[in-house]
Amino acid sequence: MENFRKVRTSEEEMPLPFPDLPPDVVEMKVKEGSKIRNLMNFAMAQMELKGRRQIVFSGCGRAVTKTITCVEIMKRKLGGLHQVTKVRYKTVLEVWENQDPPSDGPAQNLTVHKNVPSICILLSRDPLDPNQTGYQPPEPRHEAGEDTSGSSAKGLKRPLPAPCEELLPKKLQVQVSDSPRGSGTTASQLDH
């Protein structure tokens, strides 16, 4: 493959896996090189300024984690959103061109079909069917300043456990048994 370079990539177009979506639902297609700030500015404008009730985020391959990040940001900024997540595979076609073609013929291309993981996440202000696979209810709203995790303001996710006594240094008493060379039982103190 060292003589080949990728010249084109195309994704298989698939319908959204959510039934009963309005025809004008906004689909945020997240790509590997997408800027989260740009995606969030557009998505927030659709939900807050244009009053959209639902939005779909989708991404495949390396863009899956960025897609999830966008969804989590939106859930925290807006609050009260119902979520349904669908995971599937999508076929991606890559065309590779030979950089060192044979002198007696045209350049050879190689087409690679890849199945990559894909995610589609529906966020809705309106209640969704809680019995469908992948449903997550809205997170409960908390008052400003209320600490729900039991952690301090320093950003700890959970309090640190108390140190165990077994791990603390202590003096150790060692008893030596009678031996033919020794004069008897002795005790010594060792720092451990």
Backbone hydrogen bonds in HBPLUS format (Angstrom, degrees):
<---DONOR---> <-ACCEPTOR-->    atom                        ^
c    i                          cat <-CA-CA->   ^        H-A-AA   ^      H-
h    n   atom  resd res      DA  || num        DHA   H-A  angle D-A-AA Bond
n    s   type  num  typ     dist DA aas  dist angle  dist       angle   num
A0004-PHE N   A0001-MET O   3.05 MM   3  5.24 165.4  2.07 113.4 116.9     1
A0099-GLN N   A0003-ASN O   2.51 MM  96  5.22 170.3  1.52 172.7 176.4     2
A0005-ARG N   A0097-GLU O   3.00 MM  92  5.48 149.9  2.09 143.2 151.5     3
A0097-GLU N   A0005-ARG O   2.85 MM  92  5.48 162.8  1.88 157.0 154.8     4
A0007-VAL N   A0095-VAL O   2.81 MM  88  5.78 167.1  1.83 160.3 164.8     5
A0008-ARG N   A0095-VAL O   3.38 MM  87  5.15 152.3  2.47 139.5 139.3     6
A0095-VAL N   A0008-ARG O   2.82 MM  87  5.15 165.3  1.85 153.3 155.8     7
A0010-SER N   A0093-LEU O   2.89 MM  83  5.26 155.9  1.94 149.1 156.8     8
A0093-LEU N   A0010-SER O   2.79 MM  83  5.26 167.8  1.80 165.6 166.3     9
A0012-GLU N   A0091-THR O   2.93 MM  79  5.47 145.8  2.05 165.6 176.6    10
A0025-VAL N   A0022-PRO O   3.18 MM   3  5.52 155.6  2.24 122.9 120.4    11
A0056-VAL N   A0026-VAL O   2.92 MM  30  6.22 166.8  1.94 165.5 168.6    12
A0028-MET N   A0056-VAL O   2.63 MM  28  5.99 168.8  1.64 169.7 170.0    13
A0058-SER N   A0028-MET O   2.91 MM  30  6.17 162.5  1.94 160.4 157.0    14
A0030-VAL N   A0058-SER O   2.75 MM  28  5.93 160.6  1.78 174.2 177.1    15
A0034-SER N   A0031-LYS O   3.14 MM   3  5.15 162.0  2.18 105.6 111.1    16
A0039-LEU N   A0035-LYS O   3.07 MM   4  6.40 165.6  2.09 157.9 162.0    17
A0040-MET N   A0036-ILE O   2.87 MM   4  6.00 166.7  1.89 157.3 160.7    18
A0041-ASN N   A0037-ARG O   2.94 MM   4  6.09 157.7  2.00 148.1 154.2    19
A0042-PHE N   A0038-ASN O   3.19 MM   4  6.37 167.6  2.21 150.2 152.6    20
A0043-ALA N   A0039-LEU O   2.92 MM   4  6.11 168.8  1.94 153.1 156.8    21
A0044-MET N   A0040-MET O   2.84 MM   4  5.78 166.2  1.86 149.6 153.8    22
A0045-ALA N   A0041-ASN O   3.11 MM   4  6.16 153.5  2.19 139.2 146.6    23
A0046-GLN N   A0042-PHE O   3.02 MM   4  6.32 151.8  2.10 147.9 155.5    24
A0047-MET N   A0043-ALA O   3.06 MM   4  6.35 156.8  2.11 148.9 154.7    25
A0048-GLU N   A0044-MET O   2.78 MM   4  5.79 166.8  1.80 155.3 159.5    26
A0049-LEU N   A0045-ALA O   2.92 MM   4  5.05 130.6  2.17 119.9 134.6    27
A0050-LYS N   A0045-ALA O   3.12 MM   5  6.58 149.2  2.22 156.7 164.9    28
A0052-ARG N   A0046-GLN O   3.13 MM   6  5.91 166.5  2.15 150.0 148.9    29
A0125-ARG N   A0053-ARG O   2.81 MM  72  5.29 162.8  1.84 160.0 165.4    30
A0055-ILE N   A0123-LEU O   2.99 MM  68  5.43 152.4  2.06 152.5 158.9    31
A0123-LEU N   A0055-ILE O   2.89 MM  68  5.43 173.1  1.89 170.4 172.7    32
A0057-PHE N   A0121-ILE O   2.89 MM  64  5.22 162.0  1.93 149.6 153.7    33
A0121-ILE N   A0057-PHE O   2.79 MM  64  5.22 163.5  1.82 157.8 163.4    34
A0059-GLY N   A0119-ILE O   3.09 MM  60  5.64 151.2  2.17 153.3 160.7    35
A0119-ILE N   A0059-GLY O   2.87 MM  60  5.64 163.9  1.90 169.1 174.6    36
A0063-ALA N   A0060-CYS O   3.15 MM   3  5.35 159.0  2.20 127.9 125.3    37
A0061-GLY N   A0117-PRO O   2.81 MM  56  5.52 161.6  1.84 166.0 171.2    38
A0064-VAL N   A0061-GLY O   3.32 MM   3  5.92 169.6  2.33 118.5 120.1    39
A0067-THR N   A0063-ALA O   2.96 MM   4  6.14 148.8  2.06 148.7 157.6    40
A0068-ILE N   A0064-VAL O   3.06 MM   4  6.40 158.5  2.11 153.0 157.6    41
A0069-THR N   A0065-THR O   2.98 MM   4  6.20 155.0  2.05 144.9 152.0    42
A0070-CYS N   A0066-LYS O   3.04 MM   4  6.28 158.8  2.08 147.0 151.4    43
A0071-VAL N   A0067-THR O   3.13 MM   4  6.43 159.0  2.18 148.7 154.1    44
A0072-GLU N   A0068-ILE O   2.97 MM   4  6.23 163.4  2.00 154.3 158.3    45
A0073-ILE N   A0069-THR O   3.00 MM   4  6.22 157.0  2.05 151.9 158.0    46
A0074-MET N   A0070-CYS O   3.02 MM   4  6.24 163.1  2.05 150.1 154.5    47
A0075-LYS N   A0071-VAL O   2.92 MM   4  6.16 158.4  1.97 152.8 158.8    48
A0076-ARG N   A0072-GLU O   3.14 MM   4  6.29 153.3  2.21 142.9 149.1    49
A0077-LYS N   A0073-ILE O   2.95 MM   4  6.19 153.1  2.03 150.2 158.2    50
A0078-LEU N   A0074-MET O   2.93 MM   4  5.94 170.0  1.94 154.9 157.5    51
A0079-GLY N   A0075-LYS O   2.86 MM   4  5.14 137.3  2.04 123.4 137.0    52
A0082-HIS N   A0124-SER O   2.80 MM  42  5.11 165.2  1.82 159.4 155.7    53
A0124-SER N   A0082-HIS O   2.92 MM  42  5.11 153.7  1.99 142.9 148.5    54
A0083-GLN N   A0136-GLN O   3.05 MM  53  5.07 158.4  2.10 156.8 158.5    55
A0136-GLN N   A0083-GLN O   2.74 MM  53  5.07 151.6  1.82 151.5 151.8    56
A0084-VAL N   A0122-LEU O   3.00 MM  38  5.20 148.0  2.11 141.8 150.2    57
A0122-LEU N   A0084-VAL O   2.89 MM  38  5.20 163.8  1.91 156.8 158.5    58
A0085-THR N   A0134-GLY O   2.93 MM  49  4.76 153.3  2.00 118.6 125.8    59
A0086-LYS N   A0120-CYS O   2.86 MM  34  5.26 162.9  1.89 159.6 165.0    60
A0120-CYS N   A0086-LYS O   2.91 MM  34  5.26 158.4  1.96 156.0 162.1    61
A0088-ARG N   A0118-SER O   2.95 MM  30  5.23 164.8  1.97 145.4 149.0    62
A0118-SER N   A0088-ARG O   2.70 MM  30  5.23 148.8  1.79 165.8 158.3    63
A0090-LYS N   A0116-VAL O   2.89 MM  26  5.46 161.9  1.92 157.1 162.3    64
A0116-VAL N   A0090-LYS O   2.92 MM  26  5.46 166.7  1.94 161.3 159.7    65
A0092-VAL N   A0114-LYS O   2.74 MM  22  5.09 162.6  1.77 152.1 158.3    66
A0114-LYS N   A0092-VAL O   2.81 MM  22  5.09 168.3  1.82 154.4 158.5    67
A0094-GLU N   A0112-VAL O   2.84 MM  18  5.07 162.8  1.87 149.7 155.6    68
A0112-VAL N   A0094-GLU O   2.78 MM  18  5.07 165.1  1.80 152.8 158.1    69
A0096-TRP N   A0110-LEU O   2.71 MM  14  4.96 169.6  1.72 156.2 160.0    70
A0110-LEU N   A0096-TRP O   2.73 MM  14  4.96 159.2  1.77 148.3 154.8    71
A0098-ASN N   A0108-GLN O   2.97 MM  10  5.52 148.0  2.07 158.9 169.1    72
A0105-GLY N   A0102-PRO O   3.46 MM   3  5.78 164.9  2.48 114.3 113.6    73
A0132-GLN N   A0129-ASP O   3.35 MM   3  5.90 169.5  2.36 115.2 118.3    74
A0135-TYR N   A0132-GLN O   3.32 MM   3  5.94 143.1  2.47 143.0 139.2    75
A0146-GLU N   A0143-GLU O   3.08 MM   3  5.49 162.3  2.11 130.4 133.3    76
A0167-LEU N   A0164-CYS O   3.17 MM   3  5.59 146.3  2.29 107.3 116.0    77
A0168-LEU N   A0165-GLU O   3.17 MM   3  5.32 151.6  2.25 104.0 112.3    78
A0172-LEU N   A0190-LEU O   3.16 MM  18  5.52 165.5  2.18 158.5 162.5    79
A0190-LEU N   A0172-LEU O   3.33 MM  18  5.52 162.8  2.36 150.6 155.3    80
A0174-VAL N   A0188-SER O   3.42 MM  14  5.79 169.1  2.43 161.8 164.0    81
A0188-SER N   A0174-VAL O   3.36 MM  14  5.79 159.7  2.41 152.6 158.6    82
A0176-VAL N   A0186-THR O   3.25 MM  10  5.72 168.1  2.26 164.3 166.9    83
A0182-GLY N   A0179-SER O   3.17 MM   3  5.25 126.5  2.47  99.1 112.6    84
